[in-house]
C-alpha cells in the first residue's frame, strides 16, 4: 500500500472562509499534517542552543496503515 504525500499551500489548507474551524481541523486530521519548527539561540555568532520540533497530526488509522484490508 503506497501513501502519496502532497504539499498544500496556505490557500489550499484554508479553503473557503465560510467553513467552521471544526471542519478545517477534521479535514487536516483526515489527510494528516506535518508541522516543523526550529529555534536557534546564537550569541556573538556562536550557536548555543538549537530546538527542533517535528509534529505529525493525523487520525490514528492514517498513521498506522498496515496494508491489511477488512
PyMOL Python script that loads the backbone (N, CA, C, O; Angstrom):
from pymol import cmd

cmd.read_pdbstr("""\
ATOM      1  N   UNK A   1       0.848  -1.169   0.000  1.00  0.00           N
ATOM      2  CA  UNK A   1       0.000   0.000   0.000  1.00  0.00           C
ATOM      3  C   UNK A   1       0.893   1.231   0.000  1.00  0.00           C
ATOM      4  O   UNK A   1       1.643   1.459   0.949  1.00  0.00           O
ATOM      5  N   UNK A   2       0.815   2.017  -1.053  1.00  0.00           N
ATOM      6  CA  UNK A   2       1.629   3.219  -1.173  1.00  0.00           C
ATOM      7  C   UNK A   2       0.835   4.418  -0.676  1.00  0.00           C
ATOM      8  O   UNK A   2      -0.353   4.556  -0.969  1.00  0.00           O
ATOM      9  N   UNK A   3       1.506   5.283   0.078  1.00  0.00           N
ATOM     10  CA  UNK A   3       0.887   6.504   0.580  1.00  0.00           C
ATOM     11  C   UNK A   3       1.466   7.668  -0.201  1.00  0.00           C
ATOM     12  O   UNK A   3       2.681   7.855  -0.246  1.00  0.00           O
ATOM     13  N   UNK A   4       0.584   8.454  -0.820  1.00  0.00           N
ATOM     14  CA  UNK A   4       1.026   9.588  -1.617  1.00  0.00           C
ATOM     15  C   UNK A   4       1.011  10.848  -0.767  1.00  0.00           C
ATOM     16  O   UNK A   4      -0.004  11.167  -0.147  1.00  0.00           O
ATOM     17  N   UNK A   5       2.132  11.569  -0.733  1.00  0.00           N
ATOM     18  CA  UNK A   5       2.236  12.819   0.009  1.00  0.00           C
ATOM     19  C   UNK A   5       2.157  13.986  -0.950  1.00  0.00           C
ATOM     20  O   UNK A   5       2.781  13.965  -2.011  1.00  0.00           O
ATOM     21  N   UNK A   6       1.396  15.003  -0.586  1.00  0.00           N
ATOM     22  CA  UNK A   6       1.269  16.196  -1.405  1.00  0.00           C
ATOM     23  C   UNK A   6       1.456  17.417  -0.524  1.00  0.00           C
ATOM     24  O   UNK A   6       0.971  17.452   0.607  1.00  0.00           O
ATOM     25  N   UNK A   7       2.155  18.413  -1.036  1.00  0.00           N
ATOM     26  CA  UNK A   7       2.325  19.671  -0.326  1.00  0.00           C
ATOM     27  C   UNK A   7       1.133  20.564  -0.641  1.00  0.00           C
ATOM     28  O   UNK A   7       0.705  20.660  -1.791  1.00  0.00           O
ATOM     29  N   UNK A   8       0.604  21.212   0.384  1.00  0.00           N
ATOM     30  CA  UNK A   8      -0.531  22.114   0.202  1.00  0.00           C
ATOM     31  C   UNK A   8      -0.107  23.532   0.546  1.00  0.00           C
ATOM     32  O   UNK A   8       0.667  23.763   1.475  1.00  0.00           O
ATOM     33  N   UNK A   9      -0.630  24.470  -0.224  1.00  0.00           N
ATOM     34  CA  UNK A   9      -0.364  25.874   0.085  1.00  0.00           C
ATOM     35  C   UNK A   9      -1.325  26.322   1.179  1.00  0.00           C
ATOM     36  O   UNK A   9      -2.257  25.601   1.536  1.00  0.00           O
ATOM     37  N   UNK A  10      -1.088  27.512   1.704  1.00  0.00           N
ATOM     38  CA  UNK A  10      -1.984  28.046   2.727  1.00  0.00           C
ATOM     39  C   UNK A  10      -3.393  28.210   2.177  1.00  0.00           C
ATOM     40  O   UNK A  10      -4.366  27.982   2.896  1.00  0.00           O
ATOM     41  N   UNK A  11      -3.516  28.598   0.928  1.00  0.00           N
ATOM     42  CA  UNK A  11      -4.837  28.757   0.309  1.00  0.00           C
ATOM     43  C   UNK A  11      -5.559  27.413   0.224  1.00  0.00           C
ATOM     44  O   UNK A  11      -6.762  27.340   0.479  1.00  0.00           O
ATOM     45  N   UNK A  12      -4.836  26.349  -0.132  1.00  0.00           N
ATOM     46  CA  UNK A  12      -5.439  25.020  -0.214  1.00  0.00           C
ATOM     47  C   UNK A  12      -5.886  24.540   1.158  1.00  0.00           C
ATOM     48  O   UNK A  12      -6.959  23.952   1.296  1.00  0.00           O
ATOM     49  N   UNK A  13      -5.071  24.789   2.165  1.00  0.00           N
ATOM     50  CA  UNK A  13      -5.379  24.305   3.514  1.00  0.00           C
ATOM     51  C   UNK A  13      -6.579  25.024   4.104  1.00  0.00           C
ATOM     52  O   UNK A  13      -7.415  24.403   4.761  1.00  0.00           O
ATOM     53  N   UNK A  14      -6.670  26.320   3.876  1.00  0.00           N
ATOM     54  CA  UNK A  14      -7.763  27.085   4.475  1.00  0.00           C
ATOM     55  C   UNK A  14      -9.059  26.983   3.692  1.00  0.00           C
ATOM     56  O   UNK A  14     -10.139  27.075   4.274  1.00  0.00           O
ATOM     57  N   UNK A  15      -8.970  26.794   2.369  1.00  0.00           N
ATOM     58  CA  UNK A  15     -10.173  26.669   1.559  1.00  0.00           C
ATOM     59  C   UNK A  15     -11.018  27.922   1.619  1.00  0.00           C
ATOM     60  O   UNK A  15     -10.492  29.033   1.688  1.00  0.00           O
ATOM     61  N   UNK A  16     -12.313  27.747   1.595  1.00  0.00           N
ATOM     62  CA  UNK A  16     -13.196  28.908   1.653  1.00  0.00           C
ATOM     63  C   UNK A  16     -13.349  29.380   3.086  1.00  0.00           C
ATOM     64  O   UNK A  16     -13.173  28.603   4.024  1.00  0.00           O
ATOM     65  N   UNK A  17     -13.673  30.640   3.254  1.00  0.00           N
ATOM     66  CA  UNK A  17     -13.747  31.247   4.575  1.00  0.00           C
ATOM     67  C   UNK A  17     -15.046  30.921   5.307  1.00  0.00           C
ATOM     68  O   UNK A  17     -15.160  31.213   6.497  1.00  0.00           O
ATOM     69  N   UNK A  18     -16.018  30.329   4.637  1.00  0.00           N
ATOM     70  CA  UNK A  18     -17.287  30.067   5.304  1.00  0.00           C
ATOM     71  C   UNK A  18     -17.302  28.737   6.058  1.00  0.00           C
ATOM     72  O   UNK A  18     -18.314  28.387   6.667  1.00  0.00           O
ATOM     73  N   UNK A  19     -16.200  27.994   6.027  1.00  0.00           N
ATOM     74  CA  UNK A  19     -16.121  26.740   6.775  1.00  0.00           C
ATOM     75  C   UNK A  19     -15.851  27.027   8.246  1.00  0.00           C
ATOM     76  O   UNK A  19     -15.185  28.003   8.592  1.00  0.00           O
ATOM     77  N   UNK A  20     -16.369  26.178   9.086  1.00  0.00           N
ATOM     78  CA  UNK A  20     -16.102  26.312  10.514  1.00  0.00           C
ATOM     79  C   UNK A  20     -14.744  25.716  10.841  1.00  0.00           C
ATOM     80  O   UNK A  20     -14.202  24.913  10.082  1.00  0.00           O
ATOM     81  N   UNK A  21     -14.205  26.121  11.983  1.00  0.00           N
ATOM     82  CA  UNK A  21     -12.892  25.641  12.413  1.00  0.00           C
ATOM     83  C   UNK A  21     -12.892  24.130  12.601  1.00  0.00           C
ATOM     84  O   UNK A  21     -11.907  23.468  12.274  1.00  0.00           O
ATOM     85  N   UNK A  22     -13.968  23.582  13.115  1.00  0.00           N
ATOM     86  CA  UNK A  22     -14.027  22.139  13.332  1.00  0.00           C
ATOM     87  C   UNK A  22     -13.959  21.380  12.006  1.00  0.00           C
ATOM     88  O   UNK A  22     -13.399  20.285  11.955  1.00  0.00           O
ATOM     89  N   UNK A  23     -14.516  21.941  10.941  1.00  0.00           N
ATOM     90  CA  UNK A  23     -14.428  21.299   9.633  1.00  0.00           C
ATOM     91  C   UNK A  23     -12.998  21.339   9.103  1.00  0.00           C
ATOM     92  O   UNK A  23     -12.526  20.382   8.489  1.00  0.00           O
ATOM     93  N   UNK A  24     -12.317  22.450   9.345  1.00  0.00           N
ATOM     94  CA  UNK A  24     -10.927  22.579   8.923  1.00  0.00           C
ATOM     95  C   UNK A  24     -10.040  21.567   9.647  1.00  0.00           C
ATOM     96  O   UNK A  24      -9.233  20.885   9.016  1.00  0.00           O
ATOM     97  N   UNK A  25     -10.187  21.469  10.962  1.00  0.00           N
ATOM     98  CA  UNK A  25      -9.385  20.532  11.754  1.00  0.00           C
ATOM     99  C   UNK A  25      -9.701  19.092  11.349  1.00  0.00           C
ATOM    100  O   UNK A  25      -8.796  18.262  11.261  1.00  0.00           O
ATOM    101  N   UNK A  26     -10.967  18.792  11.105  1.00  0.00           N
ATOM    102  CA  UNK A  26     -11.360  17.450  10.683  1.00  0.00           C
ATOM    103  C   UNK A  26     -10.701  17.081   9.349  1.00  0.00           C
ATOM    104  O   UNK A  26     -10.219  15.962   9.173  1.00  0.00           O
ATOM    105  N   UNK A  27     -10.685  18.025   8.425  1.00  0.00           N
ATOM    106  CA  UNK A  27     -10.037  17.777   7.133  1.00  0.00           C
ATOM    107  C   UNK A  27      -8.541  17.577   7.269  1.00  0.00           C
ATOM    108  O   UNK A  27      -7.965  16.714   6.606  1.00  0.00           O
ATOM    109  N   UNK A  28      -7.902  18.373   8.131  1.00  0.00           N
ATOM    110  CA  UNK A  28      -6.463  18.224   8.338  1.00  0.00           C
ATOM    111  C   UNK A  28      -6.125  16.881   8.969  1.00  0.00           C
ATOM    112  O   UNK A  28      -5.159  16.232   8.568  1.00  0.00           O
ATOM    113  N   UNK A  29      -6.913  16.461   9.953  1.00  0.00           N
ATOM    114  CA  UNK A  29      -6.656  15.176  10.602  1.00  0.00           C
ATOM    115  C   UNK A  29      -6.931  14.014   9.659  1.00  0.00           C
ATOM    116  O   UNK A  29      -6.264  12.982   9.736  1.00  0.00           O
ATOM    117  N   UNK A  30      -7.903  14.171   8.776  1.00  0.00           N
ATOM    118  CA  UNK A  30      -8.229  13.110   7.828  1.00  0.00           C
ATOM    119  C   UNK A  30      -7.095  12.893   6.832  1.00  0.00           C
ATOM    120  O   UNK A  30      -6.803  11.755   6.465  1.00  0.00           O
ATOM    121  N   UNK A  31      -6.456  13.970   6.394  1.00  0.00           N
ATOM    122  CA  UNK A  31      -5.367  13.856   5.430  1.00  0.00           C
ATOM    123  C   UNK A  31      -4.002  13.808   6.097  1.00  0.00           C
ATOM    124  O   UNK A  31      -3.044  13.305   5.510  1.00  0.00           O
ATOM    125  N   UNK A  32      -3.903  14.320   7.306  1.00  0.00           N
ATOM    126  CA  UNK A  32      -2.624  14.360   8.010  1.00  0.00           C
ATOM    127  C   UNK A  32      -1.881  15.649   7.730  1.00  0.00           C
ATOM    128  O   UNK A  32      -1.961  16.201   6.633  1.00  0.00           O
ATOM    129  N   UNK A  33      -1.164  16.120   8.723  1.00  0.00           N
ATOM    130  CA  UNK A  33      -0.431  17.369   8.604  1.00  0.00           C
ATOM    131  C   UNK A  33       0.885  17.227   9.365  1.00  0.00           C
ATOM    132  O   UNK A  33       0.928  16.599  10.423  1.00  0.00           O
ATOM    133  N   UNK A  34       1.950  17.805   8.829  1.00  0.00           N
ATOM    134  CA  UNK A  34       3.248  17.812   9.495  1.00  0.00           C
ATOM    135  C   UNK A  34       3.627  19.263   9.773  1.00  0.00           C
ATOM    136  O   UNK A  34       3.625  20.098   8.868  1.00  0.00           O
ATOM    137  N   UNK A  35       3.949  19.552  11.019  1.00  0.00           N
ATOM    138  CA  UNK A  35       4.375  20.888  11.415  1.00  0.00           C
ATOM    139  C   UNK A  35       5.833  20.787  11.849  1.00  0.00           C
ATOM    140  O   UNK A  35       6.187  19.959  12.688  1.00  0.00           O
ATOM    141  N   UNK A  36       6.661  21.630  11.274  1.00  0.00           N
ATOM    142  CA  UNK A  36       8.092  21.599  11.585  1.00  0.00           C
ATOM    143  C   UNK A  36       8.529  22.987  12.020  1.00  0.00           C
ATOM    144  O   UNK A  36       8.181  23.983  11.386  1.00  0.00           O
ATOM    145  N   UNK A  37       9.289  23.049  13.096  1.00  0.00           N
ATOM    146  CA  UNK A  37       9.779  24.331  13.577  1.00  0.00           C
ATOM    147  C   UNK A  37      11.197  24.209  14.101  1.00  0.00           C
ATOM    148  O   UNK A  37      11.616  23.147  14.563  1.00  0.00           O
ATOM    149  N   UNK A  38      11.932  25.312  14.025  1.00  0.00           N
ATOM    150  CA  UNK A  38      13.310  25.361  14.519  1.00  0.00           C
ATOM    151  C   UNK A  38      13.524  26.670  15.264  1.00  0.00           C
ATOM    152  O   UNK A  38      12.990  27.712  14.883  1.00  0.00           O
ATOM    153  N   UNK A  39      14.304  26.602  16.320  1.00  0.00           N
ATOM    154  CA  UNK A  39      14.678  27.788  17.081  1.00  0.00           C
ATOM    155  C   UNK A  39      16.165  27.700  17.379  1.00  0.00           C
ATOM    156  O   UNK A  39      16.639  26.721  17.956  1.00  0.00           O
ATOM    157  N   UNK A  40      16.898  28.737  16.980  1.00  0.00           N
ATOM    158  CA  UNK A  40      18.339  28.820  17.226  1.00  0.00           C
ATOM    159  C   UNK A  40      18.596  29.958  18.192  1.00  0.00           C
ATOM    160  O   UNK A  40      18.064  31.055  18.019  1.00  0.00           O
ATOM    161  N   UNK A  41      19.405  29.706  19.205  1.00  0.00           N
ATOM    162  CA  UNK A  41      19.854  30.754  20.121  1.00  0.00           C
ATOM    163  C   UNK A  41      21.343  30.961  19.867  1.00  0.00           C
ATOM    164  O   UNK A  41      22.164  30.083  20.132  1.00  0.00           O
ATOM    165  N   UNK A  42      21.671  32.142  19.348  1.00  0.00           N
ATOM    166  CA  UNK A  42      23.037  32.439  18.953  1.00  0.00           C
ATOM    167  C   UNK A  42      23.501  33.711  19.650  1.00  0.00           C
ATOM    168  O   UNK A  42      22.781  34.709  19.681  1.00  0.00           O
ATOM    169  N   UNK A  43      24.705  33.670  20.207  1.00  0.00           N
ATOM    170  CA  UNK A  43      25.307  34.848  20.827  1.00  0.00           C
ATOM    171  C   UNK A  43      26.689  35.030  20.221  1.00  0.00           C
ATOM    172  O   UNK A  43      27.506  34.108  20.233  1.00  0.00           O
ATOM    173  N   UNK A  44      26.950  36.222  19.689  1.00  0.00           N
ATOM    174  CA  UNK A  44      28.250  36.555  19.091  1.00  0.00           C
ATOM    175  C   UNK A  44      28.662  35.523  18.038  1.00  0.00           C
ATOM    176  O   UNK A  44      29.802  35.059  18.021  1.00  0.00           O
ATOM    177  N   UNK A  45      27.732  35.177  17.173  1.00  0.00           N
ATOM    178  CA  UNK A  45      27.966  34.210  16.087  1.00  0.00           C
ATOM    179  C   UNK A  45      28.362  32.822  16.584  1.00  0.00           C
ATOM    180  O   UNK A  45      29.009  32.064  15.861  1.00  0.00           O
ATOM    181  N   UNK A  46      27.976  32.489  17.817  1.00  0.00           N
ATOM    182  CA  UNK A  46      28.212  31.156  18.362  1.00  0.00           C
ATOM    183  C   UNK A  46      26.852  30.528  18.652  1.00  0.00           C
ATOM    184  O   UNK A  46      26.075  31.048  19.453  1.00  0.00           O
ATOM    185  N   UNK A  47      26.573  29.406  17.992  1.00  0.00           N
ATOM    186  CA  UNK A  47      25.313  28.709  18.214  1.00  0.00           C
ATOM    187  C   UNK A  47      25.347  28.038  19.577  1.00  0.00           C
ATOM    188  O   UNK A  47      26.174  27.159  19.819  1.00  0.00           O
ATOM    189  N   UNK A  48      24.457  28.447  20.461  1.00  0.00           N
ATOM    190  CA  UNK A  48      24.425  27.897  21.805  1.00  0.00           C
ATOM    191  C   UNK A  48      23.349  26.828  21.967  1.00  0.00           C
ATOM    192  O   UNK A  48      23.597  25.777  22.559  1.00  0.00           O
ATOM    193  N   UNK A  49      22.163  27.095  21.444  1.00  0.00           N
ATOM    194  CA  UNK A  49      21.040  26.176  21.635  1.00  0.00           C
ATOM    195  C   UNK A  49      20.289  26.015  20.326  1.00  0.00           C
ATOM    196  O   UNK A  49      20.048  26.990  19.613  1.00  0.00           O
ATOM    197  N   UNK A  50      19.922  24.789  20.014  1.00  0.00           N
ATOM    198  CA  UNK A  50      19.056  24.502  18.881  1.00  0.00           C
ATOM    199  C   UNK A  50      17.889  23.675  19.385  1.00  0.00           C
ATOM    200  O   UNK A  50      18.087  22.640  20.022  1.00  0.00           O
ATOM    201  N   UNK A  51      16.684  24.122  19.107  1.00  0.00           N
ATOM    202  CA  UNK A  51      15.483  23.352  19.428  1.00  0.00           C
ATOM    203  C   UNK A  51      14.770  23.035  18.129  1.00  0.00           C
ATOM    204  O   UNK A  51      14.480  23.931  17.337  1.00  0.00           O
ATOM    205  N   UNK A  52      14.491  21.770  17.911  1.00  0.00           N
ATOM    206  CA  UNK A  52      13.777  21.348  16.709  1.00  0.00           C
ATOM    207  C   UNK A  52      12.503  20.620  17.086  1.00  0.00           C
ATOM    208  O   UNK A  52      12.468  19.867  18.059  1.00  0.00           O
ATOM    209  N   UNK A  53      11.451  20.852  16.303  1.00  0.00           N
ATOM    210  CA  UNK A  53      10.169  20.223  16.570  1.00  0.00           C
ATOM    211  C   UNK A  53       9.600  19.694  15.269  1.00  0.00           C
ATOM    212  O   UNK A  53       9.457  20.432  14.295  1.00  0.00           O
ATOM    213  N   UNK A  54       9.278  18.413  15.260  1.00  0.00           N
ATOM    214  CA  UNK A  54       8.551  17.799  14.159  1.00  0.00           C
ATOM    215  C   UNK A  54       7.295  17.196  14.750  1.00  0.00           C
ATOM    216  O   UNK A  54       7.367  16.299  15.590  1.00  0.00           O
ATOM    217  N   UNK A  55       6.151  17.680  14.320  1.00  0.00           N
ATOM    218  CA  UNK A  55       4.879  17.258  14.879  1.00  0.00           C
ATOM    219  C   UNK A  55       4.010  16.702  13.767  1.00  0.00           C
ATOM    220  O   UNK A  55       3.799  17.368  12.753  1.00  0.00           O
ATOM    221  N   UNK A  56       3.505  15.493  13.944  1.00  0.00           N
ATOM    222  CA  UNK A  56       2.619  14.872  12.968  1.00  0.00           C
ATOM    223  C   UNK A  56       1.233  14.786  13.578  1.00  0.00           C
ATOM    224  O   UNK A  56       1.040  14.187  14.636  1.00  0.00           O
ATOM    225  N   UNK A  57       0.271  15.391  12.897  1.00  0.00           N
ATOM    226  CA  UNK A  57      -1.121  15.332  13.323  1.00  0.00           C
ATOM    227  C   UNK A  57      -1.914  14.582  12.271  1.00  0.00           C
ATOM    228  O   UNK A  57      -1.996  15.008  11.119  1.00  0.00           O
ATOM    229  N   UNK A  58      -2.496  13.466  12.674  1.00  0.00           N
ATOM    230  CA  UNK A  58      -3.310  12.676  11.753  1.00  0.00           C
ATOM    231  C   UNK A  58      -4.170  11.729  12.570  1.00  0.00           C
ATOM    232  O   UNK A  58      -3.896  11.471  13.742  1.00  0.00           O
ATOM    233  N   UNK A  59      -5.195  11.227  11.946  1.00  0.00           N
ATOM    234  CA  UNK A  59      -6.039  10.225  12.579  1.00  0.00           C
ATOM    235  C   UNK A  59      -5.219   8.946  12.759  1.00  0.00           C
ATOM    236  O   UNK A  59      -4.378   8.630  11.917  1.00  0.00           O
ATOM    237  N   UNK A  60      -5.453   8.210  13.847  1.00  0.00           N
ATOM    238  CA  UNK A  60      -4.647   7.003  14.103  1.00  0.00           C
ATOM    239  C   UNK A  60      -4.695   5.987  12.968  1.00  0.00           C
ATOM    240  O   UNK A  60      -3.690   5.328  12.703  1.00  0.00           O
ATOM    241  N   UNK A  61      -5.820   5.842  12.298  1.00  0.00           N
ATOM    242  CA  UNK A  61      -5.893   4.860  11.208  1.00  0.00           C
ATOM    243  C   UNK A  61      -5.069   5.298  10.000  1.00  0.00           C
ATOM    244  O   UNK A  61      -4.692   4.455   9.186  1.00  0.00           O
ATOM    245  N   UNK A  62      -4.784   6.567   9.866  1.00  0.00           N
ATOM    246  CA  UNK A  62      -3.933   7.050   8.773  1.00  0.00           C
ATOM    247  C   UNK A  62      -2.459   6.824   9.098  1.00  0.00           C
ATOM    248  O   UNK A  62      -1.669   6.554   8.192  1.00  0.00           O
ATOM    249  N   UNK A  63      -2.071   6.927  10.366  1.00  0.00           N
ATOM    250  CA  UNK A  63      -0.687   6.755  10.761  1.00  0.00           C
ATOM    251  C   UNK A  63      -0.296   5.282  10.765  1.00  0.00           C
ATOM    252  O   UNK A  63       0.793   4.927  10.315  1.00  0.00           O
ATOM    253  N   UNK A  64      -1.176   4.424  11.268  1.00  0.00           N
ATOM    254  CA  UNK A  64      -0.867   3.009  11.438  1.00  0.00           C
ATOM    255  C   UNK A  64      -1.399   2.183  10.283  1.00  0.00           C
ATOM    256  O   UNK A  64      -2.037   1.155  10.507  1.00  0.00           O
ATOM    257  N   UNK A  65      -1.151   2.610   9.049  1.00  0.00           N
ATOM    258  CA  UNK A  65      -1.582   1.845   7.889  1.00  0.00           C
ATOM    259  C   UNK A  65      -0.701   0.607   7.774  1.00  0.00           C
ATOM    260  O   UNK A  65       0.497   0.715   7.513  1.00  0.00           O
ATOM    261  N   UNK A  66      -1.298  -0.575   7.970  1.00  0.00           N
ATOM    262  CA  UNK A  66      -0.524  -1.816   7.943  1.00  0.00           C
ATOM    263  C   UNK A  66      -0.653  -2.543   6.619  1.00  0.00           C
ATOM    264  O   UNK A  66       0.043  -3.529   6.377  1.00  0.00           O
ATOM    265  N   UNK A  67      -1.541  -2.060   5.762  1.00  0.00           N
ATOM    266  CA  UNK A  67      -1.716  -2.740   4.491  1.00  0.00           C
ATOM    267  C   UNK A  67      -2.756  -3.828   4.552  1.00  0.00           C
ATOM    268  O   UNK A  67      -3.058  -4.440   3.528  1.00  0.00           O
ATOM    269  N   UNK A  68      -3.323  -4.094   5.731  1.00  0.00           N
ATOM    270  CA  UNK A  68      -4.366  -5.107   5.870  1.00  0.00           C
ATOM    271  C   UNK A  68      -5.689  -4.546   5.393  1.00  0.00           C
ATOM    272  O   UNK A  68      -5.969  -3.364   5.592  1.00  0.00           O
ATOM    273  N   UNK A  69      -6.498  -5.368   4.771  1.00  0.00           N
ATOM    274  CA  UNK A  69      -7.826  -4.946   4.332  1.00  0.00           C
ATOM    275  C   UNK A  69      -8.863  -5.641   5.178  1.00  0.00           C
ATOM    276  O   UNK A  69      -8.662  -6.763   5.642  1.00  0.00           O
ATOM    277  N   UNK A  70      -9.994  -4.949   5.374  1.00  0.00           N
ATOM    278  CA  UNK A  70     -11.099  -5.558   6.117  1.00  0.00           C
ATOM    279  C   UNK A  70     -10.956  -5.299   7.520  1.00  0.00           C
ATOM    280  O   UNK A  70     -11.791  -5.730   8.315  1.00  0.00           O
TER     281      UNK A  70
END
""", "prot")
cmd.dss("prot")
cmd.show_as("cartoon", "prot")
cmd.util.cbc("prot")
cmd.orient("prot")
